[in-house]
Every structure is written in structure tokens, then in C-alpha cells.
């Protein structure tokens, strides 16, 4: 079996985040649009795509208004300018919500990559409450049995697969990242080839949701043999095992881990 120098994004230590194009959680009572500042405070689980959808603007205009690239990380607690924002009734929780501040502290307190997972105390979402976008989308909900099927087949917690996939793609098979990661699990072609050829022993189709989820599940099972603990598995899915071993949980990876950890109980 070949030794992979990277598994998902790039061989570079500094890697782009594809979460900006992903559907995610609509957190009732936590998100607050501010008519006075024409802004929004990023909450755990948010993505640029979801915020743009809720604000009724395009991702491109939202990114431009905040001097962002579409692939930038959205840090919890960041204040975003909403272009063309019109006054709306704010949600019940103020913009300075303690949950946002706690989430920022959980991965922005100067923790080094090598010690991140040992000291990380994630903020978590409501147990068993699926993201509202998912609840309203029968075609995406129809994929849930596949996570159960392949998670069970490969010894992976299906909820972990679901949370990672929601953060990655919003369970959308048609999503292709700027790095050419494909589908529900946002698998790079090289990763899919490695998983199908060496871990499964069967040629699978990265463009099929059924095969994509199967390869994702087998890949996570493989990561569980390489690193210890859910936090490290999530980090390895994002940055690759070599980077994780060499550098620990990268700064770019830490908010990704926090988002997936937030989502995890929602799929339980």
C-alpha cells in the first residue's frame, strides 16, 4: 500500500478551506443580524453559503464585502458585513452570545497544533436536532440510510460521517471544491483512487452518491487506525495524516474541527 503524503487538500501546510460553498446549520435563536451595523456574527456551524442564503445575497457579494475569498475559513465570532442589508427583526439572542465567545476560546486561545485535541472542549449543538436546511430537503434526507449502512459496515459512527459530510458539502453530491474535491464527502480524485483501489479493492465512482459515501466511510475507518480520538480523526480528514503527525492540528483546521464537533450531536 503506498504511503500518502496528503489525503484531501494539498501537500502545502497552508490549505484552503472548502467550507465556504457548503450548506450548514441554521441555528434558531443564536444567529443575530444587526440592523444598526449591517452585520452578522458568525456562529458555530455557519458557512459563507448558509449566511448568504439567509441574508438573501450572493456568496460572491458577501465575500467581497468582507474582503474574503470563497475558500476562507469562517471563524466563530467574526463580524461580517451584509451588503445591501435591510433592517430585519433580530433573533432572540444578542450578537455577543456567550456560545460564540466560548467557541472562539475553544480553538483560538493560542493552543498549539500538537496539543489542540488534548485541550479542546467543543461547543456542541442540540442533541438529535437535525439542521433545519436538511429537515426541509427530502432528497438530501434520503441519503441518511447510506451513512448508516456504510458506517455500520466499516465500524464508523454514522453520526460522525453525517457531521463531516454536512460540514463538507451539505450532503450535496454535485458540489465540487476549487481543489476538485467531489461530492458528499468532498473526496479528492487521488483519495478516492487510494480508497477504492487499496482499502476496498473495487473500482468505485466518485460521482455516485452511493459510492462517494461508501468511500468516505472506508476512509474514516482507515483514519481511525492511524490516529486516536474523534478530534484527531476529524482533523486528519481535513488536513491529512502526514500534516497531523508533523504539525499537529493546523490553525486552519481548528475551526473545521470545532464545526464538526458542534454538528456531531445533532446527527445522533
Secondary structure, 3 states (H helix, E strand, C coil): CCCCCCCCCCCCCCCCCCHHHCCCCCCCCCCCEECCCCEEECCCCCCHHHHHHHHCCCHHHHHHHCCCCCCCCCCCCCEEECCCCCCCCCCCCCCCCHHHHHHHHHHCCCCCCCCHHHHCCCCCCCCCCCCHHHHCCHHHHCCHHHHHHHHHHHCCCHHHHHHHHHHHHCCCCCCECCCCCECCCCECHHHHHHHHHHHHCCCCCCCCHHHHHHHHHHHHHHHHHHCCCHHHHHHHHHHCHHHHHHHCCCHHHHHHHHHHHHHHHHHC
